[in-house]
């Protein structure tokens, strides 16, 4: 009988915020909720009481009180949460004002800068004043093309303190990728780095920025952070907008002021990956984002004000927005900018020790790469304060669960989490009071009525189906930018099952109440009419020592679909008949004959988005001779050419 990989002790459970919240709810409502399943069931049946409890438990401050918790229409997405309420997002992230470290920004070159909560507030106050003088107010867009450093965070807090809307991307986006995003939302102010570092290289952004500036006619102010180009001057850049260097634009000092805005006022604009067309501009509201983030960080991640929180992310991925909300809990954030593998595979593990990180967030791909590199962090590092590892970006393989508990430490909550840009948060995630089962996300999020539905729209357990959320939740997007009738928004999430959010994940609910994600629904393979999630294949291929990573697609062939597996091999390895046979044997032995690829082809690279997700749809289009739109959304668009006109696919 399978045993959990980890189970929290009674003392550890009793010390969690999650258990404190359960007791808070019981006392307030005269209930006897004894465990998490009971608490979750209550949170989705008594949604108004639940979200009000989140407001009160985390002391959310409304400048203007709401006249209700929820006004719900006949069917999703029609609903209004906390109508009449006014609040400010930045105010909640800056409640702490002492000398405790708010953030530590570390560069790939080893540079380290630290700001206390008091210092952070002074920087925000100074920049706020300058943005206000530049004409920024409620509803204006402030955009950033920036590395993950403290200036980016100060920019976000200063903009949102004024009620403005923030949108960011990372400097490794292609020129067209930036234009496709910021060109739609027409920012008044752009904060941009003159250069950045990655994998030991110093990259100059001057030419790219000048191309971008030519195509942003809405811009009124450019603020340039020299960063890796200390010699950068304002004169290097061409724009009709006013141009200032970061150090000249503002002076830190004073107390920040906070403009209260409606609960649904646009806070962030995030973007879909954009690999099938121009990225969708997903608008997230102030109140819903704040409530969802304090719930997930405070309860599901058990983040306390004594914790140090790290997540490896760029400013173009929603995990950056999630990470920085850790300030609302008074924790210390560690921001890292650069390659996670430079100068070696244990670069981020070094940070766990040097910065006393207690909660470490990364991607499934990173953990798999660490294992392939032979890293044994528990033997080479102290990891004294580390108590939680978070993983997202793609499904975490069963073998990666075993690797973490074998090679990191056993007294650890390993939380695979899943949600996304669409909800700037999670549908399923970790839980400090529950055991960790191999291959499973621990639980559905509180307040999220998540189910797995079959094609008939029936909830199923132990069967694969569509991941759906059947009731409205506060962090549902306000809508899409420039989508006045919500036509694109409804088509994106509510066409599959009218009135029900279909997330686009192919998933399975387990007997433990956890979830397994089998891949994206639009990437599901369908040989002989049998639906197969790509993650089921990847989990097996990762066991093969010679294979670094893989990507699987369905190729139309002989009036059916055949599975084609592309593999990137270790340096010096060749795809011999023997290796192909071994790959097929591993897949067949651990899945079904339907999962076994008809073709296995070696490739030099696998295309992925800027945030590191492999793009099955783009590869499938290339294989079938169809155009791929918006390749600027890819980190390595040149890799797509490796899949074009392959002779192996013609037979």
N, C-alpha and C positions, 0 to 999 in steps of 0.2 A: 504494500500500500504506500502511495506517495506521501512523503512528509514535506511540510513547508521548509523552505530554505532558511527562513528566519522567523522567529516569533518573539514579540516584545514581552518583557517580563511584566508582572503586575505593577511593580513599582514604576517602571518606565511608562506604562499606560496611564497610571494615576497622575504622573507629572506632566502629561501633554495638555496642550490647549484644547485638543479635540475632546478629551474626557471632561475638562473643565466646562466646555461649551455644552456637553450633554447634561451635566449636572445643572447648569444655568437654565437650560430649557425645561428640565424636569421641575425645578423649583418655581419657575415663572408660571408654568402652565399646569402644575399639579399632575405631571405625567410620571410614568415609571418606565422610561426608555432605558433598557438595560445594556444595549450594545449598538454597534454601528449600523447594522441592517435596520434596526428599529428606528434609529435616528434618521437614517436616509429616507425610510418610508414616510416618516412624519414630515420631513422637509419638502417632499414633493406633493403630499396631500394637503398640507397646511402651509402653502407657499407664502401667503401674506404674513403669517406669524413667524415663519422661518426667517424671511428676509428682514423683518423688523428686528428679530433677535440678533441678526448679524450687525445691523446698524447699532444696536445698543451695546452688544458685547464688545465691539471694536470702537465704541465712542465716536461714531461718524457725526460730524458737525454740520447741521443744516443752518444756513443763514436765514432761510425762510422755510418753515415747516410744511411738509406735504399735507394735502387734504385727504389723501388715501395712500395705501401701499400699492395697490394695483387696480387699474381700470382695464379690464380685458374685453376685447372684441369677441365676435363669434368664433373666429378661428385665427390661428397664427398666420401672419406675424402681427396681427392687430392687438396691441397692448401698450399701456403706458405704466411705467413703474414710478412710484413716488411722485405723482403729478403735483405740481405746485412747489416742489422742493427746489431750493437754490443752494449751491455749495461750490467749493473750489477744490480741484484735484491737488494742486501743488501745496496748498495749505496743509493737507493731510500728510504729505510726504516730508514736510518741514516742521512737524510739531515738536520734534526733539531739537533743542537749541544749546546743548552743552558741549563739552570738549571731547565727547566720545567720537571715535572715528566714524564718519558717515560713509566714506568711500576711500578706496586705495586703487589708484590707477597705475597699472604696470604695462610697460611697453615691451615689445619683443627684444629691444636692445638692452633690457635690464633697467631702464629708467623707472623710478617709483615716485609717485606724488600722493600725498595723503591730505584729505580735508576732513576736519571735524564737522559736526552738525552746525556749530556756530559759524564756522568759516564758510560752509556751504551756503547758509542763509545770506551771508554778506555778499557773496558772489552773485547769488540770485537777485538780491536787492539792487545791486549795481547794474546788472544787465537788464533787469526789468525796467529801470529808469530810462536806459538808452533805447530799448525797444519801444517804450511808450513815446519817447521823443521822435522816434522814427515813424510814428503813426499807427503802431500796432494796438489793436483793441479786440473786443469780443468778436469771434468768428473769422478774424483774419488768419491766413495760413503762414506759418513759419516753417520752412523746410531746412533740412540739414543733409549734407553729403559728407559724412564725418566718420572717423575711426571711433572705436569704443573707448572713449576717454572722458575725463571729468568735465571737459568743456561742453561736450554733447549733452550731458545730463543737466548741467547748469542752463544750457539753452532751452531744453524742454521745460524745466521748472519755471524759468523766467517767462517763457511764452504762455504756458498754461496758467500761470498766476494771474495773467491779464485777461484770461478767458479766450485766448487765441487757440488755434488748432495746430497741433504739431505733426509733422510727417518727416521721416528720415529714411535714408538709404546709406549703404556703406560705400566707401570710395572705390571698391573693386567692381561696382556696376559699370557696364559699358555706357558710352555716351547716350545711345538711343534708349537704353534701359532707364536712365535718369529722366530723359525727356518724356518718355512714355508715362512716367509716374507724375513728376512735378508739372509737366506741361498741362495735365488735366486739372490740377487743383489750383494753379495760378498763385503761387506764394508771393507775398509782399517782401519777405526777407529770406535770404538764403545764407546759411552758415556752412562754410566749406573749408576743407583742409587743402593746403597747397601741395601736400605730398603725404605719403604714408609708407610704412614698412611692412614687408611680408616675405617670409622665408629667406631672410637675410638680404633682401633687395630693398633699395630705397627708390620708391616710385614717384616721379614728378607728375602732378596732376594739372599743371598750368594749361597745357594745350587742351586737355579734356574739358576743364572748367570754362575756358573761353568759347569752346564749341557749344557748351550747355547754355552759357549766358546769352549767346546770340539768339537762342530759341526760347527764352523766358521773358517775353515782353512785359509781363506783369510785375517784374522785379523792381523794387524801389531801393533796396539796400542789400549789399553783399558784405558779409563779414568773413574775413579770411583768417584761418588759424594756420600759421606757418607749419607747425608740427614738425615733420621730418625735413622740412626745407626752411631752416631758420633764416636764410638769406632772402626769403620771399618779400616782395614789396607790393603795395597796393597798385603801383603803376604796371605791374605784370599782367593785370587783368583788364579786359575790355568790356564795358557795359555802360548803358545809359543810367544805370542805377548808381547811387552813392556807393563808394567802395572804401572799406576801412579794414585795417588789421585788427585782430581780436583784442590785442593789448591796448589799442588806441580807441576802441569803440566804447569801452566802459571802464569804470573804476569800482572795485568792490567796496562795499560799505553801506551802512544803514540797515533798516529793517524792511523786509519785503512786505508789500501790501497785496491783498488777495481780492480779486473781483469774483463775486458769487455769480454763478450762471445756472440756468435750468439743468435739471438732472440729465436730460437727453442732449444737452449742448455738445456738439462735436468736440471731442478731445484729441483723438488720434485719427489719422488716415493711414491705413495699412493697405497692402497690395497683394492681390493674388499673384502666383508665380509668373503669369504672363507667357507661358510657353505655348499656348494655343491661340493667342491673340493679344491685343493690348491689355495690360493688367487692369483688373477691376479695382476701383478705389473703394475700399471697405471702411465705412465711417463708424467709429466707436464712440459712445457717449461717455460723459464725465462720470456720472453716478454708477452706471452699470459696470464700467471697468474697475472703479475703485472697490465696489462691494465684492465683485468676483475675485479680485486680486487679494484683498485682505482675507477673504475666506480661504482661498487656496494656499496662500503663503502662511497664514496664521494657524489654520486648522489642519489642512492636509499635509503641509510641509513642516508644521510645528516650529515655525520660525519665531524666535524670541529676540529681545533687544540685546542679549549677550552673544548672539550668534554672528558668525561671519559667513556670508552667502556668496557663492560664486556660480556663474553660469557662463560657459564658453559660447559666445554669440557675437554677431556683428549688429550694427544699428539698423540693418535692413531685415532683421528677423524678429518676429513678435516676441521671442524670448527675451529680447532686450527690454521691451516694454514691461514684460512680466517681472524681470529681474529688478528693475529700478523701483518697482512698487514695494520692494523690501524695506525701503526707507520709511514707509508708513508704519512698520512694526518696530522701528528704531534700531534695526540691525546694521551691521557694517557690510558694505558691498565691496567685492573685489572685481574690478574691471580689467580685462586683459585684452590688449590689441596686438594681433600678430598671428603667426602660424602656431598651431598647437604642437607641431612636430619640429620646431626649430629652437635650439640646435639639435635636439634629440627627442625621441618619443615620450620621454617622461617630463617634458617641460611643464606641463600643467600639474603633474603630480608633485613636482618640486614646490609649487605654490601652496599646496595643501599644508605642507610643513612650515614653509617660510611665513605664511600669513595666517596660520592656525585656522584654516577653513573647516567649518563644521558641517556645512551643506554644500555639496559639490555637484554642479550640473553640467552635463555634457550630452553628446549624441551617441546613439547606438553604434554608429559608424566608428566613432573614436574608440569606444570600448573594444570593438572587434579588431581594430587596427592595433591597439595596445597588446591584445592577446597574440596577434600574428607576429608582433615585434618581440615577443618573448618577455615582456615587462612583468615584473613581480613586485608591485608596489609595497605589499605588506612586508617583504623581506628587505627592500632597499630604502624604505621611508618609515618614519614613525607613525604618521596618520593618527596622532593622539586625539585630536578633537573631532575627527571625522565621524559622523554618526548617520549621515544620509547621503546617498548618491541618487541623483535624478537623471533620467535618460529620456530623450525624445528625438524627433526628427524622422525616425522610421521605427518599425517594430524591433524590440530588443530580443535577439535570439535566445533560445533556451540555454545554449552553450555560454552566452555572455553572462547570464545569471550565475551559472556555475563558476565561471572565471572570476567574477567579482567576489564571491564568497570564498573561493579557494585562494585567490592571490591578493586581495585587498585586506579584508578582515571579516570575521564572522558576525561580530556584534554590530550590525549595520542594517539600516532600512534601505533596500534598493527599490526605488520607485520608478517604474516605467510610466510615462505620462503621455497623454494623447488628446489633442484638441486642435488648435491651430489659429492661423491668422483670422479666419472667419469669425471666431468668437473671442479672440485675443486672450485665450485661456484654455481650459481643459474640459472635456466631457468625462474622461476617466483618468485617474491619477493615483498618487500614493496615499498612504494612511498610516500614521504612527501607532495606531492601536490594533492594526490587523497584521496577520502573518503575511509573508511574501511567498507566493507559490511560483515555481519555475515557469517562466514563459508568460505570466499573467500580469496585467495591470491590476493593482490591488482592489480598486473599487470604482463605482460611479461617484461623481462629485455630488456633494450635498446640494440640494435644490435643483438638480439636473435630472429630469425624468427620462433617463437614457434607457433605451431598449434595443434589442436586435430583432428586426422584422424579416420574415420571408417575403417572397414576391407577392403573396396574397395579403400582405399587410397584417400578419399575425405575429405576435411576440413569441420568440422561441428561445429555449435554453439548450445549450449543447449542440446547436446547429448553426451553420454559417448563414449570415444574411446582412442586411443593410443596417448600419448604425444610425439610429434615429433619436430625436428628442421630441417627446409628444406634448410637452407643455412649455409655454413661454418662460424665458429666463432673462434677468436684467442685462447680461452682457451680449445679448443678441445685437447685431449691428443696428445702428440707427437707420442704415440703408447704404446705398452706393452713391458716390458723388455723381452729380449730373444724371440722376435717374429719377426724375420728378414723380413719375407714377409708380415707382417701385417695380417696374416691369422686369428689369434685369435681376433685381434682388429676389423677387418671387421665383423667377425661372431657375435661379442658381440653387435654391434650397427646398422649394415647396412644390416642384413639378412632379417629383416621383410619387409622393404621397400627399395629396392636397391637405393643407392645414397642419402638416407635420414636418419638422425640420429633418431632412435627410442629409447626412453629413458627407457622404461620399466615401465612407470607409466600409470595407468588407470585414465583418467582425463576428465574434462568437462570445456569448455569455457563458461563463463556467458555473459549475455547481457551487463554487466558493463565493459566488457573487462578484467575481472579477471578470475581466474582459481580455480577449486575445484579438489583436488586430492582424488581419491576414493580408493587408495591402489596400490600395485605393480601389474603389469599385470600378472606376473607368479603366484600370489596368488589369482587371480580372481576366484570366485566360479562360477560354471556352472550348477546349478540344472535345469534339464529339458531344457538345451540348452540356458538358460537366464544368461547373464554375470552380476555378482554382485561383486562390490568392497567391500573388507572386512571392509574398513573404514566406509562404510555406516552402518554396523552392530555395530561396536565399538561405534560409536557416540550415538547410542540409549542405548546400554548396560551401558554406563558410567552414564546414568541418574539414574540407579537403585542404591540406597544408599548402599545396602549390598555388591555390587560388587566392588572390588578394580580395577581389570583389566580383560581382556578377550582376547582370541585368537580363530579365526574361521578358519576351513579348510573344504575342500570338500572331503568326503569319498566316494569311489566307492562302489555302493550298488545297487543290482538288476538292472544291466545294465544301471544305471544312476549315478548321483552324489547327495548325500544328504549333507546338511549343518550340521556340528557338531560344537557346541560352547562349549569351555572350559572356566570356570570362576574361578577366584581366589577371595574368599570371605573375608570379614573382619573377624578378629579373633573372634571366638565364634559363628559365623553364620553357619547355615546348609542349604544345598540346598533342601528345602522342596518342595512338589508339588505346594504349594501356591506361593513360590518364582519363581519356573520355569514358572508357568502360568503368573506371573506378567512380567517376562522378555520377554516372547513371546508376551504378549499383547502390551508392549511398542514398540517392534520391528515392529509388524504388524500395529499398529496405525500410525507409522511414516514412514514406508517404503511400502513394498508390502508383500503379503502372501509368495512370493518366498524367501524373506529374513529370514523368521522364521525358526530357526534351528529345524531339526528333532530330534536331541539329544542335551541335555545340561548336561555337566558333570563338577563337581567340582574338581579342582586340587589344590595342595598346592603351586605350583610355575609355572611360565610361562618362557620358555627359551628365552633368548635375546642375541644379540651380545654385544660386549664390549661397543659399543657406544649407547646401550640401545634400539635397534630396535628388536621387537619381530620377531621370525623366523617361519612363517607359513610353509614354504617349509620343514624345518627340521621336524616339528611336523607331517606334512602330510606323510613324508617318514617313520617315526617311526610307525605311525598308520597302514600303508600298509605293514609293515614288511620289508622295504627296508633299506639298510645301510645309515647312515649319515656320510659323510666324514668330517674330519677336525673339530671335536667338540672343539678343542682348540680355535676356533674363537668365542666361546660362553663365556659369563660372568659366566653362571651357567649351564654347560653341564650336570650336574647330573639331572637337571630338565627333560631332555628328557625321562629318565626312567619312569617317572610318566605316560607317554602316551603309554607305550608298553603293549600289550596284555590286554587291558581293557575289562572286560566282557561286559560292557554296549555297546561296539561297535560291538559285535558279534550278536546283535539281533535288 
